[in-house]
């Protein structure tokens, strides 16, 4: 399996994982993350609510986690590697 095919199939899995959507009154349609990620975010929220960690730290951790998930999609990376090889 080529690198491009592997990266594209990984991107397809990411799209499937975030394919569930919920209508939020003032925000419109929002993608819902998979249950394991929801549990992670809820855990951070509980820790912040119980003041085990400060809420700015919980926000920074959540933002870092979201950015890491975006980075792992790899669609652009796979296309870039394919263009370099051509």
Backbone as CSV, one residue per row, in Angstrom:
resi,resn,N_x,N_y,N_z,CA_x,CA_y,CA_z,C_x,C_y,C_z
1,UNK,0.851,-1.176,0.000,0.000,0.000,0.000,0.897,1.239,0.000
2,UNK,0.629,2.146,-0.900,1.463,3.351,-1.010,1.197,4.301,0.156
3,UNK,2.096,5.222,0.336,1.954,6.210,1.410,0.706,7.049,1.197
4,UNK,0.465,7.445,-0.044,-0.713,8.269,-0.342,-1.994,7.520,-0.009
5,UNK,-2.068,6.255,-0.397,-3.267,5.458,-0.103,-3.466,5.310,1.393
6,UNK,-2.371,5.085,2.117,-2.455,4.934,3.565,-2.946,6.228,4.211
7,UNK,-2.414,7.376,3.751,-2.821,8.662,4.307,-4.267,8.993,3.960
8,UNK,-4.673,8.685,2.740,-6.052,8.961,2.346,-7.032,8.108,3.125
9,UNK,-6.690,6.842,3.370,-7.602,5.995,4.143,-7.662,6.472,5.585
10,UNK,-6.567,6.989,6.125,-6.578,7.569,7.470,-7.467,8.792,7.523
11,UNK,-7.439,9.610,6.482,-8.303,10.782,6.405,-9.765,10.380,6.339
12,UNK,-10.054,9.298,5.615,-11.425,8.815,5.516,-11.926,8.337,6.876
13,UNK,-11.061,7.690,7.647,-11.444,7.247,8.985,-11.739,8.439,9.886
14,UNK,-10.958,9.502,9.750,-11.191,10.706,10.539,-12.536,11.322,10.186
15,UNK,-12.858,11.354,8.904,-14.144,11.898,8.470,-15.279,11.058,9.030
16,UNK,-15.130,9.728,8.997,-16.166,8.855,9.560,-16.343,9.084,11.054
17,UNK,-15.231,9.294,11.760,-15.300,9.467,13.213,-16.056,10.733,13.596
18,UNK,-15.964,11.768,12.756,-16.617,13.037,13.058,-17.837,13.279,12.168
19,UNK,-18.444,12.211,11.655,-19.570,12.377,10.737,-20.886,12.635,11.463
20,UNK,-20.944,12.354,12.756,-22.174,12.641,13.506,-22.266,14.135,13.772
21,UNK,-23.438,14.678,13.550,-23.635,16.113,13.735,-24.873,16.355,14.577
22,UNK,-24.820,17.462,15.344,-25.922,17.846,16.220,-26.269,19.299,15.920
23,UNK,-27.553,19.592,15.921,-28.017,20.968,15.706,-28.025,21.700,17.042
24,UNK,-27.184,22.727,17.185,-27.105,23.544,18.391,-27.811,24.873,18.083
25,UNK,-28.742,25.313,18.949,-29.582,26.475,18.626,-28.854,27.715,18.106
26,UNK,-27.845,28.208,18.778,-27.223,29.458,18.341,-25.974,29.238,17.485
27,UNK,-25.476,28.009,17.427,-24.259,27.725,16.668,-24.527,27.056,15.336
28,UNK,-25.681,26.443,15.175,-25.975,25.703,13.953,-25.590,24.243,14.103
29,UNK,-25.159,23.635,13.008,-24.802,22.213,13.012,-23.352,22.050,13.452
30,UNK,-23.125,21.186,14.447,-21.796,20.991,15.027,-21.436,19.512,14.953
31,UNK,-20.191,19.206,14.553,-19.718,17.826,14.509,-19.478,17.316,15.924
32,UNK,-19.895,16.089,16.195,-19.735,15.479,17.519,-18.562,14.502,17.462
33,UNK,-17.584,14.666,18.342,-16.455,13.737,18.355,-16.887,12.340,18.818
34,UNK,-16.038,11.337,18.587,-16.347,9.981,19.045,-16.482,9.924,20.564
35,UNK,-17.147,8.891,21.078,-17.389,8.786,22.536,-16.126,8.826,23.390
36,UNK,-15.019,8.231,22.928,-13.803,8.247,23.752,-13.252,9.664,23.907
37,UNK,-13.360,10.463,22.859,-12.897,11.848,22.957,-13.848,12.685,23.812
38,UNK,-15.147,12.408,23.723,-16.109,13.103,24.589,-15.823,12.815,26.053
39,UNK,-15.490,11.572,26.376,-15.158,11.212,27.757,-13.903,11.961,28.220
40,UNK,-12.927,12.092,27.333,-11.697,12.822,27.663,-12.007,14.286,27.985
41,UNK,-12.801,14.919,27.105,-13.153,16.327,27.323,-14.006,16.496,28.579
42,UNK,-14.911,15.562,28.813,-15.745,15.628,30.021,-14.878,15.478,31.271
43,UNK,-13.899,14.594,31.210,-12.982,14.422,32.338,-12.210,15.691,32.650
44,UNK,-11.748,16.369,31.594,-11.068,17.647,31.807,-12.015,18.672,32.415
45,UNK,-13.265,18.675,31.953,-14.259,19.600,32.504,-14.531,19.332,33.969
46,UNK,-14.612,18.062,34.334,-14.856,17.696,35.737,-13.668,18.110,36.604
47,UNK,-12.446,17.859,36.106,-11.260,18.268,36.868,-11.221,19.783,37.070
48,UNK,-11.607,20.532,36.032,-11.627,21.992,36.160,-12.742,22.435,37.103
49,UNK,-13.911,21.786,37.034,-15.032,22.155,37.902,-14.718,21.867,39.369
50,UNK,-13.989,20.785,39.620,-13.610,20.442,40.991,-12.356,21.184,41.446
51,UNK,-11.835,22.019,40.595,-10.647,22.822,40.849,-9.411,21.975,41.148
52,UNK,-9.359,20.803,40.541,-8.147,19.993,40.616,-7.095,20.613,39.700
53,UNK,-7.553,21.104,38.530,-6.709,21.885,37.636,-7.426,23.204,37.365
54,UNK,-6.675,24.215,37.025,-7.264,25.520,36.715,-7.936,25.459,35.351
55,UNK,-9.015,26.242,35.157,-9.745,26.188,33.900,-8.919,26.649,32.706
56,UNK,-7.979,27.626,32.846,-7.164,27.953,31.661,-6.290,26.774,31.222
57,UNK,-5.801,26.003,32.185,-5.003,24.828,31.856,-5.859,23.795,31.127
58,UNK,-7.088,23.609,31.571,-8.001,22.676,30.896,-8.256,23.123,29.460
59,UNK,-8.401,24.433,29.246,-8.609,24.944,27.887,-7.383,24.727,27.010
60,UNK,-6.202,24.947,27.560,-4.969,24.756,26.795,-4.790,23.281,26.437
61,UNK,-5.050,22.397,27.376,-4.935,20.963,27.108,-5.927,20.536,26.027
62,UNK,-7.156,21.032,26.125,-8.177,20.699,25.131,-7.787,21.219,23.761
63,UNK,-7.310,22.454,23.684,-6.893,23.023,22.406,-5.736,22.226,21.802
64,UNK,-4.777,21.846,22.627,-3.663,21.034,22.140,-4.122,19.686,21.623
65,UNK,-5.072,19.087,22.314,-5.610,17.794,21.890,-6.337,17.929,20.559
66,UNK,-7.118,18.989,20.397,-7.826,19.212,19.129,-6.850,19.453,17.986
67,UNK,-5.802,20.236,18.232,-4.804,20.482,17.198,-4.056,19.211,16.820
68,UNK,-3.762,18.374,17.795,-3.089,17.110,17.505,-3.977,16.200,16.665
69,UNK,-5.277,16.179,16.934,-6.200,15.372,16.133,-6.248,15.870,14.695
70,UNK,-6.239,17.182,14.502,-6.242,17.729,13.152,-4.961,17.365,12.421
71,UNK,-3.858,17.403,13.138,-2.566,17.102,12.526,-2.514,15.653,12.070
72,UNK,-3.154,14.769,12.796,-3.098,13.353,12.481,-3.964,12.961,11.296
73,UNK,-4.797,13.840,10.807,-5.622,13.481,9.658,-4.751,13.167,8.457
74,UNK,-3.706,13.966,8.232,-2.677,13.615,7.275,-3.040,13.701,5.806
75,UNK,-4.188,14.173,5.439,-4.546,14.234,4.031,-3.593,15.149,3.264
76,UNK,-3.362,16.348,3.768,-2.455,17.279,3.095,-1.033,16.736,3.082
77,UNK,-0.640,16.083,4.152,0.704,15.512,4.229,0.884,14.437,3.163
78,UNK,-0.101,13.569,3.022,-0.023,12.507,2.015,0.042,13.059,0.603
79,UNK,-0.743,14.091,0.319,-0.709,14.696,-0.998,0.632,15.380,-1.253
80,UNK,1.176,16.041,-0.240,2.477,16.689,-0.383,3.584,15.689,-0.664
81,UNK,3.575,14.564,0.023,4.584,13.531,-0.217,4.443,12.942,-1.607
82,UNK,3.214,12.783,-2.070,2.998,12.255,-3.412,3.513,13.223,-4.470
83,UNK,3.306,14.529,-4.241,3.800,15.522,-5.192,5.331,15.580,-5.187
84,UNK,5.945,15.411,-4.024,7.407,15.396,-3.956,7.981,14.201,-4.694
85,UNK,7.322,13.060,-4.588,7.809,11.845,-5.230,7.629,11.893,-6.749
86,UNK,6.698,12.701,-7.211,6.408,12.737,-8.673,7.442,13.510,-9.441
